[in-house]
Amino acid sequence: MPGWDISPSGVGTVVSNVGDVMTVLNDIVKAYSDDIEGAATSAGTLAPGGASGAHKGQTGLVAAALAEFMTGTAEELQFVGVRIGNSVNGAVEATVAYQEGDLEMAAELQRRASGLVRPDMPEGWKAGRL
């Protein structure tokens, strides 16, 4: 059976790097939101009679389309963060389970080496007697 080759410190480094990227990603999402808002504000409106220009409280077609786009993509953007968080947590939990499994195997080997009865030996025989 092939063995696992997991480096808990390596997993820790990757998790730390992902945390750094998540911070940058959060900044990018904030800038994206600000940029969309700026584009909507700068797009202006079409006033009755063909005049253009922004009127207080009015939004134009471009601003409305951008707002609809933001609403339609907001959940997808949030889900990216959730998926990354779930992936990182899963990696950490798997690494902890791996380490605990290693400790259990080491304890079992130590029990066998100390002369306790092995399950594969005839009853009453101590390990290493045969």
Buried (B, 14 or more C-beta within 10 A) or exposed (E): EEEEEEEEEEBEEBBEEBEEEBEEBEEEBEEEEEEBBEEBEEBBBEEEEEEEEBEEEEBBEBBEEBBEEBEEEEEEEEEEEEEBEEEBEEBBEEBEEBEEEEEEEEEEEEEBEEEEBBEEBEEEEEBEEE
